[in-house]
Amino acid sequence: MQFWLVKTEPETFSWEDHVREGVSVWNGVRNFAARNHLRQMALEDRVLFYNSGKDRAIVGISKVVRTAYPDPTATEGDWSAVDLSPLKLLSRPVSLSAIKENPELQQMALIRISRLSVQPVTAGEYEMVLNLGGESIYG
């Protein structure tokens, strides 16, 4: 299993919107590196749901329920989308400042490549984020 992080502006698409939809098409990505990460996602991979903008926090966990396919919103170019399903709202949001303050998360792409909207997360980073969010990787 692989782990990922996707960013969204909650005013545009929130965790509540994601839960209401049940299965959400993750589309509109127009960065080649982020597109390539979408294409690497496999079924059941776990995805951290990050609110960008003023909130700047990881708020939930989703999973990949459909792997990469042509982005239906793309009018030109070779872009991809995936389908995500919400799994769990974190007990506590994990703020960007908490991530930056944690020595074990200093190499996280969220810090190093902050503008990338879809990014890989290591298993250790995923476990630490869940711990900070009041969750267990086993529960």
N, C-alpha and C positions, 0 to 999 in steps of 0.2 A: 504494500500500500504506500502511496505517495501522499504528500501533504502540500497544500497550497494556501494562498491568501488572495482574496479578491477585494477590490476597493469599490465603494459606491458612495455617492452623496446621498445621505438619508432624505434630503428634500426631493430628490429625483426617484430613488428606489430604496426604501427602508427595509429593515428586518421584518417589520410588520407586514409590508407589502409582500415580501418573500414568503412569509408564513401563510398569508391569505391566498396566494397563488398555489401553494403546495409544490408545484414544479415550476421553476423559473428558467426562462431562456436567458443565458448570460451572453449577451450580444453587444454590438457597438464598439468592440475593442478595435482600435485603429493604430496599434503599435506592433511592429513586427516581433519584438521579443515577447510581448504579452500574448500575441497570437500563437506563437510557437509553444508557449507554456500551456495554453488551452489545448493545443493539439497533443500534448504529452499526457494529459489527464486520462485516467482509466476509471472504469466503473468502480464505484464505492470509495474512490479516493476521498479524503476528508479535506474540507475547504473552510478556512477561517474567514468570516464575514466581517470586513472592516469598514467602519463609517469614517469617511474622510471629511473634509470641511472643518467645521468648528468642533465637532465631537472628537474626532481622531482617536478611535478606540475599536478594538476587536470586540464584537458584541455577541457573536453566535458561531455555530458550527453547522455546515451543510455537507452534503455528499454529492458526488457526481452520479447522475442517473442516466445520462446520455452523453457519450463521448463526442468529440469534435465533428461538426458538420458545417456546410456552408452557411454563413451568417445571413439570415433572411433580410436583414436591414441594409446589407451592402449593395449599393447600386453599381459599384465597379471595384475591381481588385479581388484578391484572393484572401478573404477574411473568414474567420471561423467563429462558431458559437458552441456552447455546451449547455446542457440542462443540469440544474442544481436543485436539490430538495433540502429544505431546512431540517436539521436534526435536533438542535438544542440551543436555546438562549443561554448564554453564560450566566452563572449566578451573579458575577460581578463583571462589568465591562473592564477590559484590559487596555488602559490608556497608552497612547504613544509615549508619554513621559515615563510611565512605569516600565515600558519596554526598553527605552533608552537608558534608564537607571539600572537595569538588570545586567550584571556582568556576563551572564550566560547567553544573552541575546544580542550582544554587540555586533555579531556578524550577520544578523538577520537582514535579508534583502530590504525589508521595510525601512531600515535605517540607512543601509548603504546605497540603495537604488530607490529612493523614496517616491519617485513619480511613476514607477511601473505599476499598472493597475491589476496585473495578474502575475503572481510571483511564487516561486517555490519556497517551501518551508521545510527545514530538516525535521526528522522525528524528534530530536532533542528539543528543538525550538517549539514544536507543536506541544509536547508534553509540558514544557515550562509555561507556555501561554495558558494551557488548560489549568495548571496549578494556580497561576496568578488569578485566573477567572473563577476559582473555587470549584473546579471540576476534577474528576479523576479520568485518566485514560481508560480505566477498566470499568467505569460505570456508565 
